[in-house]
Amino acid sequence: MDILDSLNPQQREAVLATNGSILILAGAGTGKTRVITHRIAYLIRQGVPGGAILAVTFTNKAADEMRDRVRVLLESTDAGPSDPWISTFHSFCVRLLRREAPRLGLPRDFAIYDDEEQLAALKLALRDLGAEDSGDTPREILSRISFAKNHAITPEQALADAFDERSKLAARAYEAYEQTLRRCGGLDFDDLLLRAVEVLRRFEEARKAWQQRFQYLHVDEYQDTNRVQYDLLRLLAGPRPNLCVVGDEDQSIYRWRGADVGNILSFSKDFPDTQVLRVQKNYRSRQKILDAAAAVVSKNVKRIGKELTATRGEGSNLIFFEARDARAEAEYVCQRVIEIQRDDSSLYCAVMYRTNAQSRAFEEAFRARGIRYRLLGGFSFYQRAEIQDVLAYVRLAMFADDDIALLRVVNTPPRGIGKVTVESLRALARERDTSLWSALSEFIDSGSARALAPLRSFRELIEQLREKLPSLPPAQFIAFVLEATGYLDMLRQRDSAEDIAPIDNLNELVNAMAEGAERGETLSDFLDRAALVSDADNFDERAAVTLLTLHTAKGLEFDHVFLTGLEEGTFPHSRSLHDPEELEEERRLCYVGMTRARDTLTLTRAVYRRIYGSERLHDSSPSRFLQEIPMELVDTAKGSLAAAGETRRYEPDPEYSYSAEEFARRVRRTVPAPSRERTPRVRSEISASARGKSGGNPLIGQRVRHPTYGVGTIIHVDGEDDDRKLTVSFANHGTKKLVERYANLSWAQ
């Protein structure tokens, strides 16, 4: 079989373009890996030695797949065995540095430090600076150092650019950290790229040798390269490059970790006489899905552009569902998954969302219906470190003798309580045969007041939490824990991309507590449920449903995709709304999510979501991405509160107590913005029968029936006539405050 036989005309053109600088714009699902591997095999078939070909990508999995495909292609021809260099950027740099390390004064057997070793090296550096007790944690400072390295910023530049004490400390720590690495003869992951670039830039002999070694360079996912990777490629390519890069500017979604979409946008300018080839025949999605995704991403200014053509036919319209809240959104998705699986159990579904915190509602809905799922892109919601940290504080407030909870948070956030102090406290507790909390007071009284001040502050904090516990509703108590412990402030001060998701997750924890309270759950009930959820949440390879963030979805595909949370501030994320570059990246992220779908794509949003620290729900606006999809490509699902292109005026701060059916009836009577009429009033039979009665509160003690909560007893009445609110105690749902005219109550027998 000839290597070119299985290629379409666009792919074949890209494979045959072997000389000079080549930019291959390969859209989603067009077979970009096929293009690269066939191009490598074709070059070898034409007589180019395998050792003269270099291909770099970003993950070991991708490199392994490319290597295997090239081997299979060569085995099917008479080209004979060959061994091209196919690896990740970092693996290639390790091989280069093992040969060139002495030029930099490094041993050839230099150590490569992993995350924990990097932290240890930084702690040594901080100790040398006398900055061990600074407000910033070592991991936070390490994140800043990595950011600087990914942008080719030296310690000297970082110090010159520092604008406050925190950034000055980080810059000094960066310099001391580098000295520690040099002293130990080690490199971190970022150094592998930086040092390889340094060799090629500083030493002409080495640069020419590596340029002569590789006659042909290939780069996969070029849109994801950062500044240092770009410098590496330019130095390797030399003055007359045979450089072929394959990528899609519309799928550049890693700006937050250093990727620069400008690298692919300016490729033709950086490498004159570039051939720009487009691979646009899509083998994954239906045409209507591609058209909808293209309509969204076309709103971006920074793009080159392409038009994808589906090989699998037109397909059906996208589906849109507007739900009452996050819980109703999850229940709708869950029901649709059940229906899809009932029709064909071999199909795979994916539920995608912008932030990890959004997984909670879907996890709970799937568990409640007994549907297997697997979670990608993070731990199950209740297993995440920040959630377990805060719940440990709650457990201490409820039961201070919980040693496991105490050990988890005694120095989280960092408060200067070291391992020696903790071990001494544990020794005293063992000696007294008591809990750590019980031993704490004696331990504090027996030592130096100054040395044990952090431990004394910790005791006062837990006592404060124990005092507040009985007087605050669950959601408010969690919010108080976050502020009083300084946990939320710790994450805010770090100001790094890695700490945004934990903040979102903690906000969602407050929401979860508020929803639990609405169901009548106590704090103890909530903790029990969270513990059981954690125990049950195991990755299931057999699961037909995958929950994942949009960033995790890159490179995957599914038969049916549910793209959820399409509201302004959720997706696009609130951080991007006032930054044009961030907003363009959010739009590319939406494009990536949409183009993961093979057969159907469902778009959902919730009218109301809880915001951090509030037990009330607040209305949202539909995502602008919904407005950018041509309406002729979208059908509205049965039960949706609005169509995809429709913007309604909702109550900004609703009395969230009437039934789902009544909510839907009221919404459908609401006039779309900008004009609005007052919603017709709904009177219950209780109001009518109570008219004319005398007495202060004639309804107190009466039993009523609610369509959702069942039978309950009125325990308080506030206001009169249309504005009257009834507080009702329900056996299985706790106490609810209901607006009478919306509650649809009836007398219970």
C-alpha positions in Angstrom: 0.0 0.0 0.0 1.3 3.4 -0.9 1.6 5.8 2.1 -0.5 8.5 0.3 -3.4 6.2 -0.6 -5.5 6.8 2.5 -5.2 10.6 2.5 -7.8 13.1 1.2 -6.5 15.7 -1.3 -5.9 18.4 1.4 -4.0 15.9 3.6 -2.0 14.7 0.6 -1.0 18.3 -0.4 0.2 18.9 3.2 2.3 15.7 3.2 3.9 16.4 -0.2 4.9 19.9 0.8 8.2 18.8 2.2 10.6 21.8 1.8 10.6 25.2 3.5 8.4 26.6 6.2 4.9 25.1 6.2 1.9 26.1 8.3 -0.8 23.5 8.2 -4.1 24.8 9.6 -5.8 21.6 10.6 -9.3 22.2 12.1 -11.0 20.1 14.7 -11.5 16.5 13.7 -9.6 16.8 10.4 -6.8 14.3 11.1 -3.8 16.4 12.0 -2.0 13.5 13.6 -2.5 11.5 10.4 -0.9 14.4 8.4 2.2 14.6 10.6 2.8 10.8 10.8 2.2 10.3 7.0 4.6 13.2 6.3 7.3 11.7 8.5 6.8 8.3 6.8 6.8 9.8 3.4 10.1 11.6 4.0 11.7 8.4 5.2 10.3 6.6 2.1 12.0 9.3 0.0 15.3 8.5 1.6 15.6 11.0 4.5 17.3 9.2 7.5 15.0 8.9 10.5 17.6 10.4 12.7 17.4 13.7 10.6 13.7 14.1 11.4 12.4 15.7 14.7 8.8 15.9 15.7 7.8 17.4 19.1 4.4 17.5 20.8 3.1 18.2 24.3 2.2 14.9 26.0 3.8 11.5 26.2 0.6 9.9 25.1 0.6 12.0 21.9 4.3 11.3 21.2 3.7 7.5 21.7 0.8 7.5 19.4 2.7 9.3 16.7 5.7 7.0 17.0 3.5 3.9 16.8 1.6 5.2 13.7 4.9 6.0 11.9 6.2 2.5 12.7 3.0 0.9 11.3 3.2 3.0 8.2 6.8 2.1 7.5 6.1 -1.6 8.1 3.5 -1.5 5.4 6.0 -0.4 2.8 9.5 -1.4 1.8 11.1 1.6 3.4 12.7 -0.6 6.1 13.1 0.3 9.8 13.9 3.8 10.9 14.0 5.8 14.1 12.9 9.5 13.8 13.1 11.6 16.9 9.5 11.9 18.2 9.0 13.2 21.7 7.7 15.9 23.9 9.4 19.3 24.1 10.8 18.4 27.6 12.0 15.0 26.6 13.9 16.4 23.6 15.5 19.1 25.8 16.7 16.4 28.3 18.4 14.5 25.4 20.0 17.7 24.2 21.2 18.7 27.6 22.6 15.3 28.5 25.0 16.0 25.6 25.6 19.7 26.1 25.3 20.1 29.9 29.1 20.7 30.5 28.9 23.9 28.3 26.7 25.3 31.1 28.8 24.0 33.9 26.2 21.3 34.7 27.0 17.6 35.1 25.7 15.3 32.4 23.8 13.3 35.0 22.1 16.4 36.4 19.0 15.7 38.5 15.5 16.7 37.3 13.4 17.9 40.2 9.8 17.0 40.5 7.2 19.2 42.2 8.0 18.1 45.7 11.7 18.4 45.2 11.2 21.9 43.7 9.3 22.9 46.9 12.1 21.5 49.0 14.7 23.5 47.1 12.6 26.7 47.4 12.2 26.2 51.1 16.0 26.0 51.4 16.2 29.2 49.4 13.7 30.9 51.6 15.6 29.8 54.7 18.8 31.3 53.2 16.9 34.6 52.7 15.4 34.5 56.2 11.9 34.6 54.7 10.5 31.3 55.9 7.6 33.1 57.7 6.6 35.4 54.9 2.9 35.7 54.2 3.3 33.8 50.9 3.5 30.0 50.8 6.3 28.2 49.0 3.9 26.8 46.5 2.6 30.2 45.7 6.1 31.6 45.2 7.0 28.6 43.1 4.0 29.3 40.8 5.2 32.8 40.3 8.7 31.5 39.4 7.3 29.1 36.9 5.3 31.8 35.3 8.4 34.0 35.0 10.3 31.1 33.4 7.6 30.3 30.9 7.8 33.9 29.7 11.6 33.9 29.6 11.8 36.4 32.5 15.1 36.2 34.4 15.4 36.8 38.2 17.0 40.2 37.5 14.1 41.2 35.2 11.6 40.0 37.8 13.2 42.1 40.5 13.3 45.2 38.2 9.6 44.7 37.4 8.5 44.1 41.0 6.0 46.7 42.2 5.2 45.7 45.8 6.8 43.7 48.7 5.2 40.4 47.6 6.6 40.6 44.1 10.0 41.7 45.4 10.1 38.8 47.7 9.1 36.4 44.9 11.9 37.9 42.7 14.5 37.5 45.5 13.3 34.0 46.1 13.5 33.2 42.4 17.2 34.3 42.4 17.9 32.3 45.6 16.0 29.3 44.2 18.2 29.3 41.1 21.3 29.4 43.2 20.1 26.5 45.2 19.4 24.5 42.0 22.9 25.3 40.7 24.5 24.3 44.0 22.6 21.0 43.9 23.3 20.4 40.2 19.6 20.1 39.5 17.1 21.5 37.0 13.3 21.9 37.3 10.9 21.2 34.4 10.9 24.8 33.2 14.8 24.8 33.2 14.9 22.0 30.7 13.5 24.3 28.1 15.4 27.4 29.2 18.8 25.7 29.4 18.3 24.1 26.0 17.6 27.5 24.5 20.6 28.9 26.4 22.9 26.3 24.8 21.7 27.0 21.3 21.8 30.7 21.8 25.2 31.1 23.5 27.3 28.4 21.7 27.4 28.7 17.9 29.2 25.3 17.5 26.4 23.5 19.3 23.7 25.4 17.5 25.1 24.6 14.1 25.6 20.9 15.0 22.0 20.5 16.1 20.7 22.5 13.0 22.7 20.1 10.7 21.5 17.1 12.6 17.8 17.8 11.9 16.9 18.4 8.3 13.2 18.4 9.0 11.3 19.7 12.0 7.7 19.0 12.9 5.6 20.6 15.7 2.2 19.3 16.8 -0.4 21.6 18.4 1.7 24.7 17.5 -1.0 27.0 18.9 -0.1 25.8 22.4 3.6 26.8 22.3 4.9 29.4 24.7 7.7 32.0 24.3 10.5 29.6 25.3 9.4 26.8 23.0 9.1 29.3 20.2 12.7 30.4 20.8 13.9 26.8 20.8 12.3 26.1 17.5 13.7 29.2 15.8 17.2 28.3 17.0 16.9 24.7 15.8 15.4 25.7 12.5 18.3 27.9 11.4 18.4 30.4 8.5 16.9 28.0 5.9 14.3 26.1 7.9 12.4 23.0 6.8 9.9 23.6 9.6 6.4 22.2 9.5 4.0 23.3 12.2 0.5 21.9 12.5 -2.2 23.6 14.6 -5.5 25.4 14.9 -5.5 28.9 16.2 -9.2 28.4 17.2 -8.1 25.7 19.7 -5.5 27.8 21.6 -6.9 27.5 25.1 -3.9 27.5 27.5 -3.0 31.2 27.7 -3.2 30.9 31.5 -0.2 28.6 31.6 1.9 30.5 29.1 0.7 29.5 25.6 0.8 32.3 23.1 -1.7 32.2 20.2 0.4 34.9 18.6 3.0 32.2 17.7 0.7 30.6 15.1 -0.9 33.9 14.0 2.5 35.4 13.2 4.1 32.3 11.8 4.1 33.5 8.2 5.6 36.8 9.2 8.3 35.2 11.4 9.2 32.7 8.6 9.1 34.4 5.2 7.9 32.4 2.2 5.7 30.2 4.4 3.2 28.0 2.6 -0.2 28.1 4.4 -2.2 24.9 3.8 -5.6 24.2 5.2 -6.9 20.7 6.2 -10.7 21.3 6.5 -12.5 18.0 5.9 -13.9 17.0 9.3 -14.4 13.3 10.1 -15.9 13.7 13.5 -18.9 16.0 13.7 -22.1 16.6 11.9 -22.2 19.8 9.7 -24.7 21.7 11.8 -22.5 21.3 14.8 -19.5 22.6 12.8 -21.6 25.5 11.5 -22.7 26.5 15.0 -19.1 26.3 16.4 -17.8 28.3 13.4 -20.4 31.0 14.0 -19.2 31.4 17.6 -15.4 31.5 16.9 -15.8 33.7 13.9 -16.5 36.6 16.3 -12.8 36.5 17.3 -10.6 39.1 15.7 -7.3 37.2 16.2 -7.6 34.3 13.9 -6.6 33.1 10.4 -9.8 31.3 9.6 -10.9 28.1 7.9 -14.2 26.4 6.9 -14.8 22.8 8.0 -16.8 20.4 5.9 -18.4 17.4 7.5 -18.0 13.9 5.9 -20.8 12.5 8.1 -23.7 14.5 6.8 -25.8 17.4 8.0 -27.2 15.9 11.2 -29.8 17.4 13.5 -30.1 20.8 15.0 -28.5 21.6 18.3 -30.8 21.4 21.4 -31.2 24.2 23.9 -32.6 24.0 27.4 -33.0 26.8 29.9 -33.5 25.5 33.4 -34.8 27.1 36.5 -31.5 26.6 38.5 -28.4 24.4 38.5 -30.2 21.5 40.1 -32.9 21.5 37.4 -30.2 21.8 34.7 -28.5 18.7 36.1 -31.8 16.8 36.3 -32.6 17.6 32.7 -29.1 16.4 31.5 -29.5 13.3 33.6 -32.8 12.5 32.1 -31.6 13.0 28.6 -28.6 10.7 29.2 -31.0 8.0 30.5 -33.0 8.4 27.3 -29.9 8.2 25.0 -28.6 5.1 26.8 -32.0 3.5 26.6 -32.0 3.8 22.9 -28.4 2.7 22.4 -26.3 1.7 25.3 -23.1 1.7 23.2 -23.1 5.5 22.9 -20.9 7.8 25.0 -22.0 11.1 26.5 -20.0 13.9 28.0 -21.1 16.7 30.3 -18.8 19.7 30.0 -18.6 22.8 32.2 -16.3 25.8 32.6 -15.1 25.2 36.2 -14.6 22.1 38.3 -17.1 23.5 40.9 -20.0 23.0 38.5 -19.5 19.2 38.6 -21.2 19.0 42.0 -24.8 19.3 40.8 -24.2 16.7 38.0 -22.5 14.3 40.3 -25.4 14.4 42.8 -28.0 14.0 40.0 -26.2 11.0 38.5 -25.7 9.4 41.9 -29.3 9.9 42.8 -30.4 8.0 39.6 -27.7 5.3 39.9 -25.9 6.3 36.7 -22.3 5.4 36.4 -20.0 8.2 35.4 -16.3 9.0 35.3 -14.8 12.4 36.3 -12.0 13.9 34.4 -10.0 17.1 35.1 -10.0 16.8 38.9 -11.2 14.9 41.9 -14.8 14.5 42.8 -16.1 17.7 44.3 -16.0 16.5 47.9 -12.6 15.0 47.5 -10.8 18.2 46.6 -8.3 19.3 49.1 -9.8 22.8 49.7 -13.3 21.2 50.3 -11.9 18.7 52.8 -9.8 21.4 54.5 -12.9 23.5 55.2 -15.1 20.6 56.2 -12.3 19.6 58.7 -12.9 23.0 60.3 -16.6 22.3 60.5 -16.0 18.9 62.1 -13.7 20.6 64.7 -16.4 23.1 65.5 -18.9 20.3 66.0 -16.5 17.9 67.7 -13.2 19.4 68.8 -11.8 16.0 69.8 -11.5 14.9 66.1 -7.7 14.4 65.9 -7.7 13.8 62.2 -9.5 17.1 61.4 -7.2 19.0 63.8 -4.0 17.6 62.2 -5.3 18.5 58.8 -5.9 22.2 59.5 -3.6 23.0 62.4 -1.3 24.8 60.0 -3.6 25.4 57.1 -3.5 28.2 56.2 0.1 28.5 57.4 0.3 30.0 60.8 3.8 29.1 62.0 2.9 25.8 63.7 5.7 23.5 62.7 6.2 19.7 62.7 8.2 19.8 65.9 5.4 21.5 67.8 2.8 19.2 66.4 4.8 16.1 67.3 5.3 17.4 70.9 1.6 18.0 71.2 0.9 14.4 70.0 3.4 13.1 72.5 1.6 14.8 75.3 -1.8 13.6 74.1 -0.4 10.0 74.0 1.0 10.4 77.5 -2.3 11.7 78.9 -4.3 9.2 76.8 -6.5 12.0 75.6 -7.4 13.9 72.4 -5.1 16.5 70.9 -7.7 19.2 71.7 -7.9 18.1 75.3 -4.1 18.2 75.6 -3.8 21.6 73.9 -4.4 23.8 76.9 -1.9 22.0 79.1 0.6 22.1 76.2 0.2 25.8 75.7 0.5 26.6 79.4 3.7 24.5 79.8 5.7 26.4 77.1 7.0 29.8 76.1 4.2 32.2 75.5 6.0 33.6 72.4 6.9 30.3 70.9 3.4 28.9 71.3 1.5 32.1 70.2 0.4 30.5 66.9 -1.0 27.5 68.7 -2.8 29.7 71.1 -4.3 31.7 68.2 -5.4 28.4 66.6 -7.2 27.4 69.8 -9.0 30.7 70.0 -10.1 30.3 66.3 -11.6 26.9 67.0 -13.4 28.2 70.1 -14.7 31.1 68.0 -16.1 28.6 65.5 -17.7 26.5 68.2 -19.4 29.6 69.6 -20.8 30.7 66.2 -22.0 27.2 65.2 -25.4 27.2 66.9 -26.4 30.7 65.8 -25.7 30.6 62.1 -27.5 28.8 59.3 -25.2 26.2 57.5 -24.3 28.4 54.5 -23.6 31.4 56.6 -21.5 29.3 59.0 -19.4 28.0 56.1 -18.9 31.6 54.8 -17.8 32.6 58.4 -15.3 29.7 58.5 -13.8 30.7 55.2 -13.3 34.3 56.4 -12.4 33.6 60.1 -9.8 31.0 59.3 -8.2 33.1 56.5 -8.5 30.2 54.1 -10.2 32.2 51.4 -7.9 35.2 51.9 -4.9 32.9 51.5 -6.2 31.8 48.0 -7.0 35.4 47.0 -3.6 36.7 47.9 -1.8 34.0 45.9 -3.4 35.5 42.8 -2.3 32.6 40.6 -4.3 30.7 37.9 -4.0 27.5 40.0 -5.9 29.1 42.9 -8.9 30.4 41.0 -10.5 26.9 40.8 -10.3 26.3 44.5 -12.0 29.7 45.2 -14.8 28.7 42.8 -15.1 25.3 44.6 -15.4 27.0 48.0 -18.0 29.3 46.7 -19.9 26.2 45.4 -19.6 24.6 48.8 -21.5 27.5 50.3 -24.1 27.0 47.6 -24.3 23.3 48.4 -24.8 24.0 52.1 -27.7 26.4 51.2 -29.4 23.8 49.0 -28.9 21.2 51.7 -30.6 23.5 54.2 -33.5 23.9 51.8 -33.9 20.2 51.9 -34.0 20.2 55.6 -30.4 19.0 56.1 -28.5 19.8 59.2 -24.7 20.3 59.2 -24.3 16.7 60.4 -26.5 15.4 57.6 -24.4 17.3 55.1 -21.1 16.0 56.5 -22.5 12.5 56.4 -23.6 12.9 52.8 -20.2 14.4 51.8 -18.3 11.5 53.4 -20.4 8.9 51.6 -20.0 10.7 48.3 -16.3 10.7 48.6 -16.2 7.0 49.4 -18.4 6.1 46.4 -16.6 8.2 43.9 -14.3 5.9 42.0 -13.2 6.3 38.4 -15.2 3.9 36.3 -13.7 2.8 33.0 -17.0 1.2 32.0 -19.0 4.4 32.5 -20.8 5.7 29.5 -21.0 9.2 30.9 -18.0 11.5 31.4 -18.0 14.7 33.4 -15.1 17.0 32.5 -14.0 20.6 32.3 -13.7 22.2 28.9 -10.0 22.5 29.2 -9.8 18.7 29.8 -12.0 18.0 26.7 -9.2 19.0 24.3 -8.4 16.1 22.0 -11.4 14.0 23.0 -14.6 13.2 21.2 -18.0 11.8 22.3 -21.3 10.8 20.6 -23.4 13.2 22.6 -22.1 16.4 24.3 -23.9 18.5 26.9 -22.3 22.0 27.1 -23.6 23.5 30.3 -23.6 26.7 32.3 -24.0 29.0 29.4 -24.4 32.2 31.3 -22.5 35.5 31.4 -20.0 35.3 34.3 -20.0 31.5 34.2 -19.1 30.9 30.6 -17.6 33.2 29.5 -16.0 33.4 33.0 -16.4 36.6 34.9 -12.6 37.2 34.8 -12.7 37.5 31.0 -15.6 40.0 30.6 -13.4 43.1 30.6 -10.3 41.7 28.8 -10.6 41.3 25.0 -7.8 38.7 24.9 -9.3 36.6 27.7 -12.7 36.8 26.1 -11.3 35.5 22.8 -9.8 32.6 24.6 -13.2 31.9 26.3 -14.7 31.8 22.8 -12.0 29.4 21.6 -12.8 27.3 24.6 -16.5 27.2 23.6 -15.4 26.2 20.1 -13.3 23.3 21.5 -16.2 22.1 23.6 -18.7 22.2 20.7 -16.4 20.4 18.3 -16.0 17.4 20.7 -19.5 16.3 19.7 -20.0 13.6 17.0 -23.8 13.3 16.6 -25.7 15.7 19.0 -24.8 18.8 20.9 -27.1 20.1 23.7 -26.6 23.6 25.2 -28.0 24.3 28.7 -28.1 27.2 31.1 -29.7 28.0 34.5 -31.7 31.1 35.1 -30.7 31.3 38.7 -27.4 30.4 40.4 -26.3 31.0 43.9 -23.5 33.5 44.4 -20.9 33.1 47.1 -22.0 33.8 50.6 -25.7 34.2 49.8 -28.5 31.8 50.6 -30.6 33.5 47.9 -30.4 32.9 44.1 -29.6 35.6 41.6 -30.6 35.8 38.0 -28.2 35.5 35.2 -28.0 36.6 31.6 -27.7 34.1 28.8 -24.1 33.6 27.5 -23.2 35.8 24.6 -22.1 32.5 22.9 -25.8 31.5 22.7 -26.6 34.7 20.9 -23.8 34.1 18.4 -25.2 30.8 17.1 -27.7 31.2 14.2 -31.1 30.4 15.6 -32.0 28.2 12.6 -29.4 25.8 13.9 -31.0 25.4 17.3 -34.2 23.7 18.6 -35.7 24.5 22.0 -36.2 21.4 24.2 -39.5 20.6 25.7 -39.8 22.2 29.1 -37.2 24.9 28.4 -38.1 28.3 30.0 -37.0 30.2 26.9 -35.5 29.7 23.4 -31.8 30.1 22.8 -32.0 33.5 21.2 -34.6 34.9 23.7 -33.7 37.2 26.6 -36.3 37.4 29.3 -36.6 39.6 32.3 -36.5 37.5 35.5 -36.9 38.5 39.0 -33.4 39.6 40.1 -33.7 38.2 43.6 -36.6 35.7 43.6 -38.7 34.3 46.4 -37.6 30.8 45.5 -40.3 28.8 47.1 -43.0 28.1 44.5 -43.1 24.8 42.6 -41.3 24.1 39.4 -44.6 24.0 37.5 -45.7 27.3 38.9 -42.3 28.8 38.1 -42.6 27.7 34.5 -46.1 29.1 34.3 -45.0 32.5 35.7 -42.0 32.7 33.4 -44.0 32.0 30.3 -46.3 34.8 31.2 -43.4 37.2 31.6 -42.9 39.6 28.7 -39.4 39.6 27.2 -37.1 42.6 27.8 -37.1 45.5 27.5 -40.9 45.9 28.1 -42.4 44.2 31.1 -45.9 43.9 32.5 -46.6 42.9 36.0 -47.0 39.2 36.4 -50.6 38.2 37.0 -51.1 37.4 40.6 -51.9 33.9 41.8 -54.2 33.6 44.8 -54.3 30.4 46.8 -57.5 29.0 48.2 -56.0 29.6 51.7 -56.1 33.4 51.1 -59.7 33.3 50.0 -60.9 31.2 52.9 -59.0 33.2 55.4 -60.5 36.5 54.4 -62.7 38.1 57.0 -61.3 36.1 59.8 -60.4 38.0 62.9 -57.5 37.5 65.2 -53.8 38.2 65.1 -52.7 35.3 63.0 -55.6 33.1 62.2 -53.6 30.8 60.0 -50.9 29.8 62.5 -51.2 26.1 63.4 -53.2 25.2 60.2 -52.0 22.3 58.1 -51.4 23.0 54.4 -50.2 21.0 51.4 -47.4 22.2 49.0 -47.0 20.6 45.5 -43.3 19.9 46.1 -42.8 19.8 49.9 -46.0 17.9 50.8 -47.9 18.5 54.1 -46.7 21.1 56.6 -47.8 23.4 59.4 -48.0 27.2 59.3 -45.9 28.5 62.2 -45.6 32.2 61.3 -47.4 34.8 59.2 -45.7 38.0 58.0 -47.6 40.8 56.1 -51.1 41.0 54.8 -53.0 40.2 51.6 -51.0 39.9 48.4 -47.6 40.4 50.1 -48.3 37.9 52.9 -45.5 35.4 53.6 -46.1 32.2 55.4 -43.5 30.2 57.3 -44.3 26.6 57.0 -42.6 23.6 58.8 -42.5 20.5 56.6 -41.7 17.1 58.0 -39.2 16.1 55.3 -38.0 19.5 54.1 -37.5 21.6 57.1 -38.9 25.2 57.5 -39.8 27.2 54.3 -40.8 30.8 54.0 -43.3 31.0 51.1 -44.9 33.9 49.3 -48.6 33.0 49.5 -49.7 34.2 46.1 -47.0 32.1 44.4 -46.9 29.0 46.7 -50.0 27.2 45.3 -50.9 26.0 48.8 -54.1 24.1 49.6 -55.6 23.0 52.9 -54.5 19.6 54.1 -57.1 17.1 55.3 
